Amino acid sequence: MIKPNRLPGEQYAENFSDIHPPFETTDAALVEANRCLFCYDAPCMKSCPTGIDVPKFIKQIATDNIKGSAHTIFSSNIMGAGCSKVCPVEKLCEGACVYNFMEEKPISIAKLQRYSTEKAMAANWQLFTRKESNGKKVAIVGAGPAGLSCAHVLSREGIDVTIFEKESKGGGLMTYGIAAYKVTPQFCEDEVNYILGIGGIEIKYNQELGKNISLDELQKNFDAVYLGIGVGLARQLEIPGEELEGVEDAIKFIYDIRDKGFDKVAVGDKVAVIGMGMTAIDAATQAKRLGAKQVTMVYRRTEMEKPCTQVELDIAKLDGCEIIWLAAPKEIIGENNKVKQLVCSKMILGEPDASGRRSPVDTGETFTLDVDMVIKAAGQMPFEDLVNEIKIQNSKGKISTDNNSSTNITGVFAGGDAVNGGKEVVDAVQAGKDGAASILSYLGIKN
Amino acid sequence: MADISSNFLGIKSPNPFWLASAPPTDKKINVLRAFEAGWGGVVWKTLGSQVKNVSSRYSAVNFGGRKMMGFNNIELISDRPLNINLKEIGECLKLFPDRAMVVSLMADNDKNSWHELIKKVEDTGAHGLELNFGCPHGMTERGMGAAVGQDPEIARMVVEWVMEAAHIPVITKLTPNVHSVVPTGKAVVEAGTNALSLINTIQSITGIDLDTLVPNPYVAGKSVFGGYCGPAVKPIALKMLTTIAQDPTTSKVPVSGIGGVSTWKDAVEFLLLGASNVQVCTAAMNHGFRIVEDMCEGMNNWMDEKGFKTLDDFIGKSVEKITHWENLDINYHHIAKINPDKCIRCGLCYIACEDASHQSINMEYGKPYNTYTIKEEECVGCNLCQLVCPVNECITMVEHRVAPEYLNWIEFQKRGLPLNDH
């Protein structure tokens, strides 16, 4: 049965507490900071999409220059605080740490980054000064990581920025699309406010492109437009029974947990999650943490090809989620219009596909799981209809840009998930920086 | 098992590890704990006219997250009544007759004061005396401590007074706060001291509180120069010890080595450069007396591995390896070699060589890992890359002699060989 409020209040608090707790003491942070070798042309830095000077900011913790440390981080990544909580660092900076070659634990870069950035946010150190307004105005659509990052760079250069956000809160997927045990809604709100602290950026909430606002209007009223609209729609399974009550989109499920509160979100007794990406993990683990008795993750390839990281998979396993590899959903069977069973095809791996991974092939055999809820996390779809409507050149909904983040329409730029189809927060932050650099150049402003 | 027992001027101890004259040897309770822990001997904290100490007294230099790389103090000699110290010395001697008991002395600056003090100390049954000519703070303003040790003639005079009265071995402790320890060393040896010990602490300021702007250690808004010691001073102590071992006069007497000894390896180094035993303080103040266990075991294992049966088998063995620069072999050359299998791609060797040495390391860009190799023709063999490399035996220095025969600088000049050969 699908129902909310399965657990006592304190159990929710425990289940959704911070999965990567911060350093409890300054001493603990110092011990870790002093382990850092201060590599030259450091692999960690080169593995960060935003190129944070990791050795420098860690050294600054060790020298008791926390303000400098936070400045180093935010200079490259204005969402450095959030990224310290949500980045899959095992495949980025920490995965590249040279200690891995020594069979030593890599430096806890994320935890150290969190140490400095949390102090900066708590004390509201405004580490950047906005240049005097130069009268130029830029509109940004979407207050997610790409939009906020772009806005911050532009504001530093004296541009007046207006962000149009369709939700009632900023932060985008950081606020709405990530497991609550990684970042809390309060943190996301604080982070947005901290970024806005520089001034010169106004967010207009509940403003959706194609509904309340039009691209024409933005082009008319602003000197340039940046589209950081992200992705949103869950990929459909396109199998029978998908319309049944109890079939839910992982993005919406995660969104509701963030938006409504833990006890308000209904979850089944036996839940199947389709997919093995980061979103699938976030959905599966949170279904379990909301009180589902049994959660089964179904993925059509093997562990070798999984899109999530090992660390993420381990979280799901430790939460007691079961994993079935080489299984593709074939049909959802209902009773009284409610989910009752999930029929899966058994797969084997065939030839490599375009992604270079061996593609799954149906063996013709099937098996059936008794479930009362199916969460779809088989990838997200870009807003294809919307971008077609506003006549932006795209590839299956993904906005096409040149090397300068420019779309086919002069003065209209884009970046982040809307362009790349869905990557990490940190990739979107870098896209925002790149977009801002192109806009500055377009507007003839040197930075 | 090697024999690590020590015989210093007839003062026997089961091992060569003594605690230096300092707070850990200030009173019976500490000294008994030290003996129970296994220390071979102690030099009881300096006795003289009773003094008054201040609060606070110590400060330290931390480095790279490690505490107390260097340590300093502004404490004076014993601030306890003389008769209590003497009584406790006697009691410790009775309880641990197999351990060395040397008493540090700093009498007022007249012959009678020295004679009276020596008599009282000898009455306790102590095995030896150590003359504190080194304390660099507090006592110097009163014309004692380092004020004596810094002037060879005053030091000679005081040692002559002492030798008139002493019946037990006398060790004179030298101050490093001089351009060379040899002049005072020579003077006191000529005046009859039976042995030397060095170094005492080095005048220092360890740091400043960046909020109050008051240097450390803090005493009601002020500070004074303190005596510096601990691991940071070891290289200076070893150099000074070597100059004593090289001088024909001072090398005649045994030396007790002091200055940053923290491990058995440090102790072995002091002995190799001519010390007959070592005195330890900061390491014990940092970690407690238990450190002596590994000091004994480590030295013993090393001696077994090297085939040394007694301490005398290796005392002074490295002295002859220190020469004058002009005697060094100019034809010796070695070149760094990076083992690619061990390299962790941290780039520390590259940036050190590039920014601070001879641009002899090649960097091949990679994302995220660069590859580093030595430009053999550019490498001067300075060791910097090897020193900064965090991986053991990743960078080795491989011998590539310029020519087979020994050639020193004097000969090089005589032959008029070219300087601009690279």
Chai-1 contact restraints between the chains, C-beta under 6 A:
chainA,res_idxA,chainB,res_idxB,connection_type,confidence,min_distance_angstrom,max_distance_angstrom,comment,restraint_id
A,L30,B,G65,contact,1.0,0.0,6.0,A-B,restraint_1
A,N34,B,G64,contact,1.0,0.0,6.0,A-B,restraint_2
A,N34,B,G65,contact,1.0,0.0,6.0,A-B,restraint_3
A,L37,B,C346,contact,1.0,0.0,6.0,A-B,restraint_4
A,L37,B,P390,contact,1.0,0.0,6.0,A-B,restraint_5
A,C39,B,C346,contact,1.0,0.0,6.0,A-B,restraint_6
A,C39,B,G347,contact,1.0,0.0,6.0,A-B,restraint_7
A,Y40,B,G347,contact,1.0,0.0,6.0,A-B,restraint_8
A,Y40,B,Y350,contact,1.0,0.0,6.0,A-B,restraint_9
A,Y40,B,I351,contact,1.0,0.0,6.0,A-B,restraint_10
A,D41,B,G347,contact,1.0,0.0,6.0,A-B,restraint_11
A,D41,B,N370,contact,1.0,0.0,6.0,A-B,restraint_12
A,P43,B,P368,contact,1.0,0.0,6.0,A-B,restraint_13
A,P43,B,Y369,contact,1.0,0.0,6.0,A-B,restraint_14
A,K46,B,K367,contact,1.0,0.0,6.0,A-B,restraint_15
A,K46,B,P368,contact,1.0,0.0,6.0,A-B,restraint_16
A,S47,B,P368,contact,1.0,0.0,6.0,A-B,restraint_17
A,A96,B,P368,contact,1.0,0.0,6.0,A-B,restraint_18
A,V98,B,I344,contact,1.0,0.0,6.0,A-B,restraint_19
A,V98,B,R345,contact,1.0,0.0,6.0,A-B,restraint_20
A,V98,B,C346,contact,1.0,0.0,6.0,A-B,restraint_21
A,F101,B,I344,contact,1.0,0.0,6.0,A-B,restraint_22
A,M102,B,I344,contact,1.0,0.0,6.0,A-B,restraint_23
